[in-house]
Amino acid sequence: MADITALIMDDHEWFRRQFARLDDANGVAELTAIWQPLAQRLDTHAEAEETIFYPSLLRKGDDAQEETDDAVRDHNKIRDAVAEAGKHPVGSDAWFEAVGHARTENTDHLGEEEDEGLPDFRKHASAQLRDELAHRWLAFYAEHPAGRGISGDDVDPEKYLEDSSP
C-alpha cells in the first residue's frame, strides 16, 4: 500500500537535497538547472498538500485547524520567496537572497509538518485513507508535470479553512 505521509516526506527529502545541490553549483547554467525544477516543485507540492492532504487532516487531526492555518501561511511565504527569486537574474545577489529566504521558510515548514501535521494524521487516518490519498497525490503530480497549471498564487488561510473544514 502507498502512504500519503511517506510521499510527502519523500518530497521533503528531495527539497533538502536540491537546496544542498545549489550550495555546490558552479555558474548560472548549473544554478538554473537546479533551481527551475526546485521552484516548480515547491509550488506544486504546496498546492498538492492544500488540495489533497490538508482537507483530510482537517477531518481527522487533533490540532488540525492550527496546523493547517500555519501550513498555508508557510506555503505563502515559500511561494512569495520563489516568486521574488523569479524577478532577479539567476546568480545575482538579490536572487541568492530570495532563494535563501525560500530555503529558510521551507526548512521551517518541513520541520513543523514532520513534527506536527504528519504524525497527527498518521495517528488518526486509516491505512486505506492514506493509500487513497497517496494515489490522488501521484495523480496530481501526473496532471501537473513540471508545475504545469500551478499558479503559485498565495492562498487566503481563513478562506481556505472555511472552504476546507468539515
N, C-alpha and C positions, 0 to 999 in steps of 0.2 A: 504494500500500500504506500501511496505517496503521502506526504505530510506538508501542509502549507507552512508550518513553522520552520521546517527544515529548508524549504525552498527560499523563504525569506532570509534565513541565516546564510544560505549559500550566496545570495546576492550581497549580503553584508560583507562576507569574506572577500568576494570579488572586488567590492568597492575599496576595501583596505589595501588589497594588492595593487590595484590600479593607481591609487594615490601614492603608494610607495614607489611604483614604477616612474611616476612623474619626478620623484627625487633623483632618479638616476638618468633621466632623459638628457640627451645632448642635442640641442638645436631645436629650431621652430618646427621642423617637419616631424621630429620624434615626439615633441610635446603635443602637437596637433593630433598625431596618430593615437596617442594615449587619451588625450582629453576629450576629443569629439565623442567617441563611444561612451566614455565615462559620464560626460554631461548628459547625453541622451538617456542613458540607463538610470541615472539619478532621477530624472523627471519621470521616466516610465515606471520605475519602482514606486515612487510616491503615489502616482495615480493608480497603480495596481493595488497597493495597500488600501487606498481610500475607496476603491471600487469593490474589492473582494474581502480583504482581511478585517478592516475596522468595523464595517457594518455587522459582521458576525461576532466580533469581540463585544460590541455594544449589547448584543443579545445574550452573551454567555459570561462575561467577565465580572469580577467583583468591583474593581475600580475603573471600569471601562470608560465612563464619561470623562474622567480626568485624564486617563491615559490617551484617549482618542483626541481630546482637545489639544493636549500637549503635542501629540504626533503631528496633527495637521499644522499647528503653528511651526513646528520644526521643519516640516516639509516646505512650508512657505519660505522660511529662512534659507533653506538649501536652494529652492527654486530661484529666489532672488539673487543669491550669490552666483549661481550658474548663469543667469541672465546678465548679471553685471560682467562676468568674465567675457561673455559674448560681445560686449561693447568695446573691447580692447584688443589690440593686436596680441596674438599668442606670443608669450615670452616677454612681454613688456612688464614693467613694474606694476602697473595697475592690474594687468591680467593675473600676475602672480598673487597680488593681494586678494583679488576676488576668488581665485581658486583656493587660496589658503583659508579664506572665510568659509567657502563651501566645505572644505575638508574638516574644519573645526566644528561647524554645525552638524555635519554628517556624523562625525565621531561621537559627539554628544548624543545625537538622536539614536544611533545604533546601540549605545550602551544602555540608554533608558529603555528602549524597546526590548532588548535582550534580557534586561533585569526585571522588567515590569509587565509589559503587554504580552509578550510571547509566553512567559511562564503562566500568567493568569489564564490565557487561552488554553494552554495545554492542560491545566487543571480542570477545566470545565467543558471542553469540547470533546465529543466522541471521536474515535478513530475514523469513523465513517465520514463525519463532517470535515475533519482535517484532510481526508483523502479527496472528498468532493471539491473542497476549496483549492487543493493543490492542482487538480485538473483544470479548474477555472483559471487559476494563476497561469498555468502553462499555455492555455488557450489565449489568454490576454496578451502574453508576450508574442505569441504567434501572429495575433491580429495586429500587432504594433511593432513590426521589425524595424530596428534602428530608430525607434521612437516615433515612427510614422503615426500621425494622428494624435500625438500627445501635445497638448497646448503649452504646458509649462506655466500656466497661469496660476496665481495664488487662489486658494480656496478659503472662503469665509468660514472660520471654525464654528461660529454659532449656528450659521445656516446649515453647515454640514451635520452638526449634531442634531439639529431639529429635523432635517430630512432623513437621517440615517438611524435615528433611535427607534427602538420598537414601540 
